[in-house]
Amino acid sequence: MADAAVLAGPSTQTLQWTKKDLLGLRELSAEEIRAILATAESFREISLRPIKKVPALRGRTVVNLFFEPSTRTRISFELAAKRLSADIINISASSSSLAKGETILDTIKNLEALKIDVVIIRHAASGVPHLLARHVSASVINAGDGAHEHPTQALLDLLTIQQKKGRLDGLRVSIIGDIAHSRVARSNIWGLMKLGAAVTVCGPPTLIPPHIEQLGVRATYDVKEAIREADVLMLLRIQHERQEAALVPSLREYRLRYGLDRERLKGAKPEVLIMHPGPINRGVEMDSSVADGPYSVILDQVTNGLAVRMAVLYLVAGTSKAEIPADE
């Protein structure tokens, strides 16, 4: 197999991966995003092997540091590290010295003194991964920071669309739901637009940020319009705290006005893709008949999440000059 880090871009030029961290898609070029997606494609077949493990990161130590609940992202990163033969340590804030008043920067510096190589961090405060990346030599991967970005989620979404549609350039993608508080929406907007897709955001006026059109997207409050024009429908979870803050009258009201059911789906294009980052509030963002229906690629997103996170770990961990290994 060819060198996994020297990957063809849209032309005959190649790109050598040099970044220490993955903090967001806003700071990546289209070529860098394509490099990650191409590397992820190379790693997909490892999960189909009888022995689902390669020695690419043998001897490397990866720390999973999650300050917010997570199932898919945390387990996906853990499994990705194990598939690459890295040592993985899972740390929760409640069981660490952070609970005793230690700062997060002191925590990371103490971990770095133990010669770790990669920190994967999820935090409720926007910008925490960027802060850590400026102060430590270990690679930092953003697994979601506040309402800012969730880069690996967007990358797995891009990979799924590319696999199913064969391209991203020229596609029309509608993102429906809580745009204002969604790090998934922000990362996807940056990634989709850099790769040539047209993005429409849709939701209640209270959940659409003012002046979001300045990012180059189109905003609408008409869900039927957003559904009708889309090649891809990306639905976002409505968080219960938004209801408590009176940003939506009720979950029932949201479902009636913006939820995706069979009837609304009749207005979509015949080959539309339906996506959701999870977890799904069934009967709110979409009905079960849609989530489990023939247009849904939600489980494909989960599968691709593993390949994307393997690719990101491989690239930032400094092994980019090695080939993706064959079976052990």
Short mmCIF file of the C-alpha atoms (twelve columns), coordinates in Angstrom:
data_MODEL
# 
_entry.id   MODEL 
# 
loop_
_atom_site.group_PDB 
_atom_site.id 
_atom_site.type_symbol 
_atom_site.label_atom_id 
_atom_site.label_alt_id 
_atom_site.label_comp_id 
_atom_site.label_asym_id 
_atom_site.label_seq_id 
_atom_site.Cartn_x 
_atom_site.Cartn_y 
_atom_site.Cartn_z 
_atom_site.pdbx_PDB_model_num 
ATOM 1   C CA . MET A 1   0.000   0.000   0.000  1 
ATOM 2   C CA . ALA A 2   1.266   3.493   -0.800 1 
ATOM 3   C CA . ASP A 3   2.441   5.942   1.828  1 
ATOM 4   C CA . ALA A 4   -0.737  6.760   3.760  1 
ATOM 5   C CA . ALA A 5   0.222   10.340  4.542  1 
ATOM 6   C CA . VAL A 6   1.234   11.461  1.074  1 
ATOM 7   C CA . LEU A 7   -2.205  11.652  -0.452 1 
ATOM 8   C CA . ALA A 8   -3.444  13.041  -3.721 1 
ATOM 9   C CA . GLY A 9   -5.617  16.104  -3.500 1 
ATOM 10  C CA . PRO A 10  -8.030  17.355  -6.159 1 
ATOM 11  C CA . SER A 11  -5.136  17.683  -8.627 1 
ATOM 12  C CA . THR A 12  -1.918  15.748  -9.145 1 
ATOM 13  C CA . GLN A 13  -0.288  17.562  -6.240 1 
ATOM 14  C CA . THR A 14  0.322   15.693  -2.988 1 
ATOM 15  C CA . LEU A 15  0.098   16.756  0.633  1 
ATOM 16  C CA . GLN A 16  2.368   15.754  3.504  1 
ATOM 17  C CA . TRP A 17  0.575   15.865  6.864  1 
ATOM 18  C CA . THR A 18  2.496   18.068  9.317  1 
ATOM 19  C CA . LYS A 19  0.012   19.211  11.975 1 
ATOM 20  C CA . LYS A 20  0.571   18.215  15.596 1 
ATOM 21  C CA . ASP A 21  -3.078  18.587  16.645 1 
ATOM 22  C CA . LEU A 22  -6.621  18.307  15.317 1 
ATOM 23  C CA . LEU A 23  -8.598  21.148  16.912 1 
ATOM 24  C CA . GLY A 24  -11.237 21.959  14.314 1 
ATOM 25  C CA . LEU A 25  -12.062 22.032  10.625 1 
ATOM 26  C CA . ARG A 26  -12.121 25.806  10.426 1 
ATOM 27  C CA . GLU A 27  -8.311  25.938  10.413 1 
ATOM 28  C CA . LEU A 28  -7.857  23.064  7.948  1 
ATOM 29  C CA . SER A 29  -7.551  23.475  4.196  1 
ATOM 30  C CA . ALA A 30  -9.640  21.476  1.760  1 
ATOM 31  C CA . GLU A 31  -6.517  19.462  0.907  1 
ATOM 32  C CA . GLU A 32  -5.901  18.627  4.572  1 
ATOM 33  C CA . ILE A 33  -9.507  17.480  4.991  1 
ATOM 34  C CA . ARG A 34  -9.182  15.305  1.904  1 
ATOM 35  C CA . ALA A 35  -5.966  13.855  3.311  1 
ATOM 36  C CA . ILE A 36  -7.771  12.719  6.462  1 
ATOM 37  C CA . LEU A 37  -10.651 11.240  4.455  1 
ATOM 38  C CA . ALA A 38  -8.263  9.377   2.146  1 
ATOM 39  C CA . THR A 39  -6.348  7.986   5.132  1 
ATOM 40  C CA . ALA A 40  -9.633  6.925   6.741  1 
ATOM 41  C CA . GLU A 41  -10.566 5.046   3.559  1 
ATOM 42  C CA . SER A 42  -7.269  3.168   3.853  1 
ATOM 43  C CA . PHE A 43  -8.075  2.178   7.422  1 
ATOM 44  C CA . ARG A 44  -11.642 1.002   6.792  1 
ATOM 45  C CA . GLU A 45  -10.565 -2.416  5.592  1 
ATOM 46  C CA . ILE A 46  -8.679  -3.162  8.811  1 
ATOM 47  C CA . SER A 47  -12.011 -3.690  10.563 1 
ATOM 48  C CA . LEU A 48  -12.869 -6.336  7.964  1 
ATOM 49  C CA . ARG A 49  -9.755  -8.416  8.659  1 
ATOM 50  C CA . PRO A 50  -9.871  -11.595 10.767 1 
ATOM 51  C CA . ILE A 51  -7.396  -9.916  13.144 1 
ATOM 52  C CA . LYS A 52  -8.583  -6.339  13.491 1 
ATOM 53  C CA . LYS A 53  -5.304  -4.873  14.653 1 
ATOM 54  C CA . VAL A 54  -2.156  -3.355  13.166 1 
ATOM 55  C CA . PRO A 55  1.029   -2.156  14.908 1 
ATOM 56  C CA . ALA A 56  0.925   1.409   13.555 1 
ATOM 57  C CA . LEU A 57  0.963   3.083   17.008 1 
ATOM 58  C CA . ARG A 58  2.685   0.389   19.017 1 
ATOM 59  C CA . GLY A 59  4.514   2.025   21.912 1 
ATOM 60  C CA . ARG A 60  2.380   5.186   21.790 1 
ATOM 61  C CA . THR A 61  0.215   6.224   24.747 1 
ATOM 62  C CA . VAL A 62  -3.168  7.854   24.191 1 
ATOM 63  C CA . VAL A 63  -5.253  9.485   26.945 1 
ATOM 64  C CA . ASN A 64  -9.039  9.816   26.652 1 
ATOM 65  C CA . LEU A 65  -10.059 12.766  28.869 1 
ATOM 66  C CA . PHE A 66  -13.816 13.368  28.763 1 
ATOM 67  C CA . PHE A 67  -15.531 16.040  30.863 1 
ATOM 68  C CA . GLU A 68  -18.936 15.368  29.305 1 
ATOM 69  C CA . PRO A 69  -20.913 12.136  28.865 1 
ATOM 70  C CA . SER A 70  -20.189 10.282  25.646 1 
ATOM 71  C CA . THR A 71  -20.757 6.826   24.225 1 
ATOM 72  C CA . ARG A 72  -20.014 6.828   20.491 1 
ATOM 73  C CA . THR A 73  -17.102 9.272   20.474 1 
ATOM 74  C CA . ARG A 74  -15.282 7.967   23.550 1 
ATOM 75  C CA . ILE A 75  -15.644 4.297   22.663 1 
ATOM 76  C CA . SER A 76  -14.792 4.979   19.028 1 
ATOM 77  C CA . PHE A 77  -11.542 6.731   19.996 1 
ATOM 78  C CA . GLU A 78  -10.696 3.976   22.482 1 
ATOM 79  C CA . LEU A 79  -11.301 1.257   19.915 1 
ATOM 80  C CA . ALA A 80  -9.366  3.211   17.264 1 
ATOM 81  C CA . ALA A 81  -6.330  3.428   19.545 1 
ATOM 82  C CA . LYS A 82  -6.533  -0.287  20.336 1 
ATOM 83  C CA . ARG A 83  -6.876  -1.229  16.666 1 
ATOM 84  C CA . LEU A 84  -3.641  0.708   16.069 1 
ATOM 85  C CA . SER A 85  -1.932  -1.104  19.010 1 
ATOM 86  C CA . ALA A 86  -1.576  2.041   21.150 1 
ATOM 87  C CA . ASP A 87  -1.851  1.982   24.933 1 
ATOM 88  C CA . ILE A 88  -5.074  3.770   25.900 1 
ATOM 89  C CA . ILE A 89  -5.921  5.349   29.256 1 
ATOM 90  C CA . ASN A 90  -9.449  6.541   30.020 1 
ATOM 91  C CA . ILE A 91  -9.803  9.332   32.579 1 
ATOM 92  C CA . SER A 92  -13.063 10.848  33.824 1 
ATOM 93  C CA . ALA A 93  -13.013 14.243  35.493 1 
ATOM 94  C CA . SER A 94  -14.971 12.979  38.509 1 
ATOM 95  C CA . SER A 95  -12.340 10.350  39.372 1 
ATOM 96  C CA . SER A 96  -9.250  12.483  38.738 1 
ATOM 97  C CA . SER A 97  -7.427  15.190  40.708 1 
ATOM 98  C CA . LEU A 98  -9.597  17.707  38.887 1 
ATOM 99  C CA . ALA A 99  -12.262 16.845  41.440 1 
ATOM 100 C CA . LYS A 100 -9.834  18.028  44.130 1 
ATOM 101 C CA . GLY A 101 -9.358  21.428  42.529 1 
ATOM 102 C CA . GLU A 102 -6.416  20.806  40.195 1 
ATOM 103 C CA . THR A 103 -6.533  22.843  36.991 1 
ATOM 104 C CA . ILE A 104 -6.940  21.061  33.697 1 
ATOM 105 C CA . LEU A 105 -3.623  22.440  32.496 1 
ATOM 106 C CA . ASP A 106 -1.834  21.028  35.556 1 
ATOM 107 C CA . THR A 107 -3.542  17.692  34.952 1 
ATOM 108 C CA . ILE A 108 -2.338  17.570  31.351 1 
ATOM 109 C CA . LYS A 109 1.194   18.665  32.265 1 
ATOM 110 C CA . ASN A 110 1.392   15.893  34.869 1 
ATOM 111 C CA . LEU A 111 0.200   13.386  32.286 1 
ATOM 112 C CA . GLU A 112 2.765   14.727  29.838 1 
ATOM 113 C CA . ALA A 113 5.465   14.197  32.468 1 
ATOM 114 C CA . LEU A 114 4.562   10.512  32.158 1 
ATOM 115 C CA . LYS A 115 5.486   10.784  28.461 1 
ATOM 116 C CA . ILE A 116 2.068   10.398  26.890 1 
ATOM 117 C CA . ASP A 117 1.791   11.045  23.155 1 
ATOM 118 C CA . VAL A 118 -1.832  12.054  22.483 1 
ATOM 119 C CA . VAL A 119 -4.619  13.652  24.534 1 
ATOM 120 C CA . ILE A 120 -8.197  13.324  23.292 1 
ATOM 121 C CA . ILE A 121 -10.358 15.834  25.128 1 
ATOM 122 C CA . ARG A 122 -14.046 16.692  25.326 1 
ATOM 123 C CA . HIS A 123 -14.996 19.715  27.400 1 
ATOM 124 C CA . ALA A 124 -18.084 21.865  27.911 1 
ATOM 125 C CA . ALA A 125 -16.071 25.083  27.523 1 
ATOM 126 C CA . SER A 126 -15.234 26.235  24.017 1 
ATOM 127 C CA . GLY A 127 -11.525 26.656  23.362 1 
ATOM 128 C CA . VAL A 128 -10.128 24.267  25.995 1 
ATOM 129 C CA . PRO A 129 -8.413  21.993  23.403 1 
ATOM 130 C CA . HIS A 130 -6.790  25.056  21.822 1 
ATOM 131 C CA . LEU A 131 -5.513  26.197  25.223 1 
ATOM 132 C CA . LEU A 132 -3.968  22.808  25.947 1 
ATOM 133 C CA . ALA A 133 -2.408  22.521  22.497 1 
ATOM 134 C CA . ARG A 134 -0.512  25.775  23.077 1 
ATOM 135 C CA . HIS A 135 1.020   24.535  26.335 1 
ATOM 136 C CA . VAL A 136 1.872   20.870  25.776 1 
ATOM 137 C CA . SER A 137 4.039   19.034  23.289 1 
ATOM 138 C CA . ALA A 138 1.710   16.019  23.146 1 
ATOM 139 C CA . SER A 139 -0.797  15.976  20.293 1 
ATOM 140 C CA . VAL A 140 -4.264  17.247  21.225 1 
ATOM 141 C CA . ILE A 141 -7.416  16.014  19.501 1 
ATOM 142 C CA . ASN A 142 -10.661 17.897  20.017 1 
ATOM 143 C CA . ALA A 143 -13.500 15.460  20.743 1 
ATOM 144 C CA . GLY A 144 -15.970 18.326  21.159 1 
ATOM 145 C CA . ASP A 145 -15.582 21.664  22.922 1 
ATOM 146 C CA . GLY A 146 -18.688 23.493  24.049 1 
ATOM 147 C CA . ALA A 147 -20.717 24.802  21.121 1 
ATOM 148 C CA . HIS A 148 -17.540 25.384  19.106 1 
ATOM 149 C CA . GLU A 149 -16.465 22.341  17.061 1 
ATOM 150 C CA . HIS A 150 -16.567 18.551  16.881 1 
ATOM 151 C CA . PRO A 151 -14.137 17.877  14.038 1 
ATOM 152 C CA . THR A 152 -14.088 14.083  13.955 1 
ATOM 153 C CA . GLN A 153 -17.899 13.954  13.833 1 
ATOM 154 C CA . ALA A 154 -17.887 16.226  10.794 1 
ATOM 155 C CA . LEU A 155 -15.108 14.186  9.182  1 
ATOM 156 C CA . LEU A 156 -17.049 10.955  9.556  1 
ATOM 157 C CA . ASP A 157 -20.116 12.706  8.135  1 
ATOM 158 C CA . LEU A 158 -18.094 13.887  5.142  1 
ATOM 159 C CA . LEU A 159 -16.691 10.401  4.627  1 
ATOM 160 C CA . THR A 160 -20.168 8.863   4.734  1 
ATOM 161 C CA . ILE A 161 -21.569 11.344  2.220  1 
ATOM 162 C CA . GLN A 162 -18.595 10.831  -0.077 1 
ATOM 163 C CA . GLN A 163 -19.013 7.061   0.031  1 
ATOM 164 C CA . LYS A 164 -22.746 7.145   -0.630 1 
ATOM 165 C CA . LYS A 165 -22.860 9.965   -3.177 1 
ATOM 166 C CA . GLY A 166 -19.433 9.594   -4.752 1 
ATOM 167 C CA . ARG A 167 -18.670 13.287  -4.252 1 
ATOM 168 C CA . LEU A 168 -19.196 16.301  -2.025 1 
ATOM 169 C CA . ASP A 169 -18.702 19.088  -4.536 1 
ATOM 170 C CA . GLY A 170 -22.037 20.443  -5.768 1 
ATOM 171 C CA . LEU A 171 -24.219 18.594  -3.258 1 
ATOM 172 C CA . ARG A 172 -26.916 20.405  -1.290 1 
ATOM 173 C CA . VAL A 173 -26.953 19.610  2.425  1 
ATOM 174 C CA . SER A 174 -29.662 20.767  4.842  1 
ATOM 175 C CA . ILE A 175 -28.807 20.798  8.544  1 
ATOM 176 C CA . ILE A 176 -31.989 20.847  10.625 1 
ATOM 177 C CA . GLY A 177 -32.294 21.462  14.362 1 
ATOM 178 C CA . ASP A 178 -30.468 23.371  17.075 1 
ATOM 179 C CA . ILE A 179 -27.901 25.175  14.960 1 
ATOM 180 C CA . ALA A 180 -27.094 27.812  17.581 1 
ATOM 181 C CA . HIS A 181 -25.715 25.397  20.182 1 
ATOM 182 C CA . SER A 182 -24.376 22.656  17.894 1 
ATOM 183 C CA . ARG A 183 -20.638 22.031  17.555 1 
ATOM 184 C CA . VAL A 184 -21.529 19.335  15.013 1 
ATOM 185 C CA . ALA A 185 -23.259 21.917  12.824 1 
ATOM 186 C CA . ARG A 186 -20.290 24.290  12.952 1 
ATOM 187 C CA . SER A 187 -17.707 21.673  12.029 1 
ATOM 188 C CA . ASN A 188 -19.908 20.353  9.240  1 
ATOM 189 C CA . ILE A 189 -20.490 23.829  7.842  1 
ATOM 190 C CA . TRP A 190 -16.727 24.435  7.618  1 
ATOM 191 C CA . GLY A 191 -16.005 21.021  6.149  1 
ATOM 192 C CA . LEU A 192 -18.870 20.854  3.673  1 
ATOM 193 C CA . MET A 193 -18.296 24.321  2.287  1 
ATOM 194 C CA . LYS A 194 -14.542 23.810  1.902  1 
ATOM 195 C CA . LEU A 195 -15.245 20.700  -0.154 1 
ATOM 196 C CA . GLY A 196 -17.755 22.448  -2.398 1 
ATOM 197 C CA . ALA A 197 -21.155 21.581  -0.921 1 
ATOM 198 C CA . ALA A 198 -23.951 24.124  -0.521 1 
ATOM 199 C CA . VAL A 199 -25.335 24.249  3.039  1 
ATOM 200 C CA . THR A 200 -28.781 25.285  4.251  1 
ATOM 201 C CA . VAL A 201 -29.551 25.512  7.966  1 
ATOM 202 C CA . CYS A 202 -33.106 25.179  9.250  1 
ATOM 203 C CA . GLY A 203 -34.764 25.336  12.641 1 
ATOM 204 C CA . PRO A 204 -36.851 27.521  14.920 1 
ATOM 205 C CA . PRO A 205 -35.792 31.203  14.896 1 
ATOM 206 C CA . THR A 206 -34.620 30.850  18.516 1 
ATOM 207 C CA . LEU A 207 -32.172 28.120  17.468 1 
ATOM 208 C CA . ILE A 208 -30.694 29.808  14.382 1 
ATOM 209 C CA . PRO A 209 -27.775 32.157  15.168 1 
ATOM 210 C CA . PRO A 210 -28.192 35.756  13.971 1 
ATOM 211 C CA . HIS A 211 -26.203 36.595  10.843 1 
ATOM 212 C CA . ILE A 212 -25.272 32.958  10.213 1 
ATOM 213 C CA . GLU A 213 -25.454 33.726  6.487  1 
ATOM 214 C CA . GLN A 214 -22.090 35.452  6.944  1 
ATOM 215 C CA . LEU A 215 -20.582 31.961  7.064  1 
ATOM 216 C CA . GLY A 216 -21.805 31.397  3.518  1 
ATOM 217 C CA . VAL A 217 -24.808 29.223  4.385  1 
ATOM 218 C CA . ARG A 218 -28.457 29.856  3.648  1 
ATOM 219 C CA . ALA A 219 -30.952 29.971  6.529  1 
ATOM 220 C CA . THR A 220 -34.616 29.070  6.410  1 
ATOM 221 C CA . TYR A 221 -37.349 28.412  8.953  1 
ATOM 222 C CA . ASP A 222 -39.364 26.383  6.417  1 
ATOM 223 C CA . VAL A 223 -38.576 22.714  7.010  1 
ATOM 224 C CA . LYS A 224 -40.427 21.592  3.883  1 
ATOM 225 C CA . GLU A 225 -38.192 23.814  1.773  1 
ATOM 226 C CA . ALA A 226 -35.068 22.503  3.511  1 
ATOM 227 C CA . ILE A 227 -36.160 18.915  2.887  1 
ATOM 228 C CA . ARG A 228 -37.236 19.464  -0.718 1 
ATOM 229 C CA . GLU A 229 -33.934 20.848  -1.986 1 
ATOM 230 C CA . ALA A 230 -31.507 18.577  -0.114 1 
ATOM 231 C CA . ASP A 231 -29.350 15.718  -1.350 1 
ATOM 232 C CA . VAL A 232 -28.464 15.111  2.311  1 
ATOM 233 C CA . LEU A 233 -30.576 15.777  5.402  1 
ATOM 234 C CA . MET A 234 -28.539 16.111  8.592  1 
ATOM 235 C CA . LEU A 235 -30.734 16.232  11.687 1 
ATOM 236 C CA . LEU A 236 -29.434 17.447  15.041 1 
ATOM 237 C CA . ARG A 237 -30.445 16.421  18.545 1 
ATOM 238 C CA . ILE A 238 -32.729 18.807  20.398 1 
ATOM 239 C CA . GLN A 239 -31.205 19.039  23.857 1 
ATOM 240 C CA . HIS A 240 -33.630 18.998  26.760 1 
ATOM 241 C CA . GLU A 241 -31.971 22.027  28.346 1 
ATOM 242 C CA . ARG A 242 -33.163 24.090  25.362 1 
ATOM 243 C CA . GLN A 243 -36.735 23.303  26.333 1 
ATOM 244 C CA . GLU A 244 -36.008 24.294  29.939 1 
ATOM 245 C CA . ALA A 245 -34.598 27.597  28.657 1 
ATOM 246 C CA . ALA A 246 -37.857 28.153  26.732 1 
ATOM 247 C CA . LEU A 247 -36.032 28.220  23.380 1 
ATOM 248 C CA . VAL A 248 -38.639 25.785  22.067 1 
ATOM 249 C CA . PRO A 249 -42.212 25.684  23.443 1 
ATOM 250 C CA . SER A 250 -42.103 21.902  23.902 1 
ATOM 251 C CA . LEU A 251 -40.592 18.804  22.329 1 
ATOM 252 C CA . ARG A 252 -44.044 17.971  20.972 1 
ATOM 253 C CA . GLU A 253 -44.253 21.363  19.289 1 
ATOM 254 C CA . TYR A 254 -40.787 20.921  17.808 1 
ATOM 255 C CA . ARG A 255 -41.737 17.510  16.423 1 
ATOM 256 C CA . LEU A 256 -44.887 18.877  14.821 1 
ATOM 257 C CA . ARG A 257 -43.051 21.751  13.126 1 
ATOM 258 C CA . TYR A 258 -39.599 20.331  12.388 1 
ATOM 259 C CA . GLY A 259 -39.563 16.572  13.003 1 
ATOM 260 C CA . LEU A 260 -38.940 14.239  10.068 1 
ATOM 261 C CA . ASP A 261 -41.650 11.625  9.559  1 
ATOM 262 C CA . ARG A 262 -42.830 9.563   6.621  1 
ATOM 263 C CA . GLU A 263 -45.192 12.264  5.436  1 
ATOM 264 C CA . ARG A 264 -42.523 14.973  5.328  1 
ATOM 265 C CA . LEU A 265 -40.071 12.544  3.759  1 
ATOM 266 C CA . LYS A 266 -42.384 12.279  0.735  1 
ATOM 267 C CA . GLY A 267 -41.234 15.765  -0.220 1 
ATOM 268 C CA . ALA A 268 -37.556 14.768  -0.334 1 
ATOM 269 C CA . LYS A 269 -35.471 13.771  -3.330 1 
ATOM 270 C CA . PRO A 270 -35.691 10.048  -4.206 1 
ATOM 271 C CA . GLU A 271 -32.072 9.279   -3.214 1 
ATOM 272 C CA . VAL A 272 -31.792 11.564  -0.178 1 
ATOM 273 C CA . LEU A 273 -29.442 10.550  2.641  1 
ATOM 274 C CA . ILE A 274 -30.636 10.923  6.231  1 
ATOM 275 C CA . MET A 275 -27.984 11.486  8.889  1 
ATOM 276 C CA . HIS A 276 -27.883 12.115  12.637 1 
ATOM 277 C CA . PRO A 277 -24.832 12.386  14.938 1 
ATOM 278 C CA . GLY A 278 -26.672 10.653  17.770 1 
ATOM 279 C CA . PRO A 279 -28.021 10.085  20.252 1 
ATOM 280 C CA . ILE A 280 -31.419 10.300  18.551 1 
ATOM 281 C CA . ASN A 281 -34.495 11.505  20.370 1 
ATOM 282 C CA . ARG A 282 -36.873 9.166   18.558 1 
ATOM 283 C CA . GLY A 283 -40.202 10.811  17.961 1 
ATOM 284 C CA . VAL A 284 -38.654 14.288  18.239 1 
ATOM 285 C CA . GLU A 285 -36.044 14.918  15.512 1 
ATOM 286 C CA . MET A 286 -37.279 11.934  13.503 1 
ATOM 287 C CA . ASP A 287 -39.626 9.007   13.773 1 
ATOM 288 C CA . SER A 288 -38.302 5.472   14.126 1 
ATOM 289 C CA . SER A 289 -39.636 4.644   10.652 1 
ATOM 290 C CA . VAL A 290 -37.229 7.248   9.263  1 
ATOM 291 C CA . ALA A 291 -34.269 6.502   11.559 1 
ATOM 292 C CA . ASP A 292 -34.442 2.808   10.663 1 
ATOM 293 C CA . GLY A 293 -35.599 3.307   7.083  1 
ATOM 294 C CA . PRO A 294 -33.867 2.757   3.744  1 
ATOM 295 C CA . TYR A 295 -32.560 6.329   3.435  1 
ATOM 296 C CA . SER A 296 -30.871 6.345   6.837  1 
ATOM 297 C CA . VAL A 297 -27.068 6.058   6.971  1 
ATOM 298 C CA . ILE A 298 -26.813 6.594   10.721 1 
ATOM 299 C CA . LEU A 299 -25.104 3.277   11.445 1 
ATOM 300 C CA . ASP A 300 -22.746 3.856   8.517  1 
ATOM 301 C CA . GLN A 301 -21.745 7.080   10.261 1 
ATOM 302 C CA . VAL A 302 -20.841 5.099   13.382 1 
ATOM 303 C CA . THR A 303 -18.765 2.615   11.370 1 
ATOM 304 C CA . ASN A 304 -16.962 5.413   9.550  1 
ATOM 305 C CA . GLY A 305 -16.299 7.155   12.850 1 
ATOM 306 C CA . LEU A 306 -13.892 4.374   13.776 1 
ATOM 307 C CA . ALA A 307 -11.955 4.683   10.501 1 
ATOM 308 C CA . VAL A 308 -11.805 8.480   10.783 1 
ATOM 309 C CA . ARG A 309 -10.511 8.371   14.354 1 
ATOM 310 C CA . MET A 310 -7.925  5.766   13.436 1 
ATOM 311 C CA . ALA A 311 -6.794  8.076   10.637 1 
ATOM 312 C CA . VAL A 312 -6.617  11.130  12.893 1 
ATOM 313 C CA . LEU A 313 -4.642  9.282   15.570 1 
ATOM 314 C CA . TYR A 314 -2.279  7.902   12.930 1 
ATOM 315 C CA . LEU A 315 -1.647  11.308  11.370 1 
ATOM 316 C CA . VAL A 316 -1.210  13.449  14.485 1 
ATOM 317 C CA . ALA A 317 0.836   10.865  16.361 1 
ATOM 318 C CA . GLY A 318 3.748   11.464  14.053 1 
ATOM 319 C CA . THR A 319 3.769   8.147   12.238 1 
ATOM 320 C CA . SER A 320 2.717   9.631   8.928  1 
ATOM 321 C CA . LYS A 321 5.908   8.564   7.118  1 
ATOM 322 C CA . ALA A 322 5.213   4.894   7.692  1 
ATOM 323 C CA . GLU A 323 3.015   2.705   5.573  1 
ATOM 324 C CA . ILE A 324 -0.230  1.391   6.961  1 
ATOM 325 C CA . PRO A 325 0.960   -2.032  8.100  1 
ATOM 326 C CA . ALA A 326 -0.259  -5.335  6.780  1 
ATOM 327 C CA . ASP A 327 -1.694  -8.006  9.052  1 
ATOM 328 C CA . GLU A 328 0.449   -8.958  12.010 1 
# 
